[in-house]
Amino acid sequence: MKTVTRALKASLCALAAGGALLAAAPAASAESWHWISRHDTWVGCHTMAVVDFGGWPSERVKCEIEGTWSPWQTYALYVYY
């Protein structure tokens, strides 16, 4: 049990350190919005934004409708850097 607890603490510390580094990176090189990925649902787009860019400031990550709205709409994930 101690081994699992230590491994969990180490991984959480690594995630926190990585998030802190990601949060600082976009501010230093902000240039324009870059397309990252396409998703079938709004929820899927925001889920990937949180998973991939959770440590970034919210004004640097966005999900938008691609093209004009339709029942089979896709959503694009953009990052500002």
C-alpha positions as CSV (number, residue, x, y, z in Angstrom):
1,M,0.0,0.0,0.0
2,K,2.9,2.4,0.7
3,T,4.3,1.8,-2.7
4,V,1.0,2.7,-4.3
5,T,0.7,5.8,-2.2
6,R,4.3,6.9,-3.1
7,A,3.6,6.3,-6.8
8,L,0.4,8.4,-6.6
9,K,2.1,11.3,-4.8
10,A,5.0,11.2,-7.3
11,S,2.6,11.3,-10.3
12,L,0.5,14.1,-8.8
13,C,3.7,16.2,-8.2
14,A,4.8,15.6,-11.8
15,L,1.4,16.7,-13.1
16,A,1.4,19.8,-10.9
17,A,4.9,20.7,-12.1
18,G,4.0,20.1,-15.8
19,G,0.9,22.2,-15.4
20,A,2.8,25.1,-14.0
21,L,5.3,24.9,-16.9
22,L,2.4,24.8,-19.4
23,A,0.7,27.8,-17.8
24,A,3.8,29.9,-18.2
25,A,4.7,28.9,-21.7
26,P,1.9,30.5,-23.8
27,A,2.3,34.0,-22.3
28,A,5.9,34.1,-23.5
29,S,5.2,33.3,-27.1
30,A,1.6,34.4,-27.8
31,E,1.1,35.0,-31.6
32,S,-2.2,33.5,-33.0
33,W,-4.9,30.9,-32.7
34,H,-3.8,27.4,-33.9
35,W,-6.1,24.6,-34.8
36,I,-5.5,21.5,-32.7
37,S,-8.2,18.9,-33.3
38,R,-11.8,18.3,-34.5
39,H,-14.6,16.7,-32.4
40,D,-18.1,15.5,-33.0
41,T,-19.6,17.0,-29.9
42,W,-19.2,20.2,-27.8
43,V,-18.6,18.1,-24.7
44,G,-15.9,16.1,-26.5
45,C,-14.1,19.2,-27.5
46,H,-14.2,20.7,-24.0
47,T,-13.1,17.4,-22.5
48,M,-10.0,17.3,-24.7
49,A,-9.3,20.9,-23.9
50,V,-9.3,20.1,-20.2
51,V,-7.3,16.9,-20.6
52,D,-4.7,18.3,-23.0
53,F,-4.5,21.9,-21.9
54,G,-5.9,22.0,-18.3
55,G,-2.9,24.0,-17.0
56,W,-3.2,26.7,-19.6
57,P,-5.1,30.0,-18.9
58,S,-8.7,29.8,-20.1
59,E,-8.3,32.7,-22.6
60,R,-5.7,30.7,-24.5
61,V,-7.9,27.6,-25.2
62,K,-11.3,27.6,-27.0
63,C,-13.8,25.3,-28.8
64,E,-15.7,26.7,-31.7
65,I,-18.2,25.5,-34.3
66,E,-16.5,24.6,-37.6
67,G,-18.3,26.2,-40.5
68,T,-22.0,27.0,-40.4
69,W,-24.2,25.2,-38.0
70,S,-25.8,21.9,-39.1
71,P,-27.2,18.8,-37.3
72,W,-23.9,17.0,-37.9
73,Q,-21.8,19.9,-36.7
74,T,-18.2,19.4,-35.7
75,Y,-16.3,21.5,-33.2
76,A,-12.7,22.6,-33.4
77,L,-10.2,23.0,-30.5
78,Y,-7.9,26.0,-30.8
79,V,-5.0,27.1,-28.8
80,Y,-3.5,30.7,-28.7
81,Y,0.3,30.7,-28.7
